[in-house]
Amino acid sequence: MAALQSVYSVYINFSTLQLALLLVFLSSSAQAETQPKLMLANTYHSNIELKDYWVSEKFDGVRAYWDGKTLLSRQGNVYHAPPWFTAQFPATPLDGELWLGRQRFDELSGAVRKDTPDESEWREIRFMVFDLPRAEGSFDQRLNKLKNIISQNQSPYLVLVAQQKFGDEKTLMAHLVALVAEGAEGLILHLGSAPYRSQRSDDLLKLKLYQDAEATVIGHIGGKGKYKGMLGSLLVETGDGIKFKIGSGFSDAQRQSPPAIGTTITYKYYGLTGSGTPRFASFLRIREE
């Protein structure tokens, strides 16, 4: 009898494990089906015909895809916006960025990650739209269609991203410096002749005064002086196995409650040293999944 109970117990536990694995598989499959296939940017380089590119501000927000009914993240997760926020959005799929304002990423991230939205926070957020991901034709053609869609829409939360062109790199860089001085993150260049391709390519380029990358937190180093008892720096490791410290870019709140070990963070830097270590690395944010 005891032997039968033991076998039955093993069977139940095995069945529970099978069910759990099935649920994980179904959840992953559902997310894969809803994950939008978005156009992704390479880093700017000079080996392009600049006159063929539209240029816009790179907003310090979170990428968002409007599928005609729901706002989705790049990973396919639902942004729980209040119904009134999207009430007047068109049925046409839109690609853009949820944005709260320059240098307000942390506030924005906190607002859009809530399952129960704070309406006062969402009233300040705007959906900055820059493309029509399901429309045919070149970006030049899609941009004209997008202008018509936004101009006929009455939603105060839907904003068309301004686009312009530059004839030479000197003028482009001057524009970049001026915007960054006002708090902007950088610029995005979009090839006018490009179709909407769900991949990373030179059809879309990002331009900043600094570079950014991701690394995994592998250790916490205590602070000294005014940071005694708080975080002094993070020990991080890149995907290439390069380990280094990041000691700047943190708020006091982040030093009191630093990113956990195993967390992926985004940092900015200004080139590499001779040994391949990021130069003047500074914390930007925890990477949003």
Secondary structure, 3 states (H helix, E strand, C coil): CHHHHHHHHHHHHHHHHHHHHHHHHHHHHHHHHHCCCCCEEEECCCCCCHHHEEEEEECCCEEEEECCCCEECCCCCECCCCHHHHCCCCCCCEEEEEECCCCCHHHHHHHHCCCCCCHHHHCCCEEEEEECCCCCCCHHHHHHHHHHHHHCCCCCCEEECCCECCCCHHHHHHHHHHHHHCCCCEEEEEECCCCCCCCEEEEEEEECCCEEEEEEEEEEEEECHHHECCEEEEEEECCCCCEEEECCCCCHHHHHCCCCCCCEEEEEECCECCCCCECCCEEEEECCC
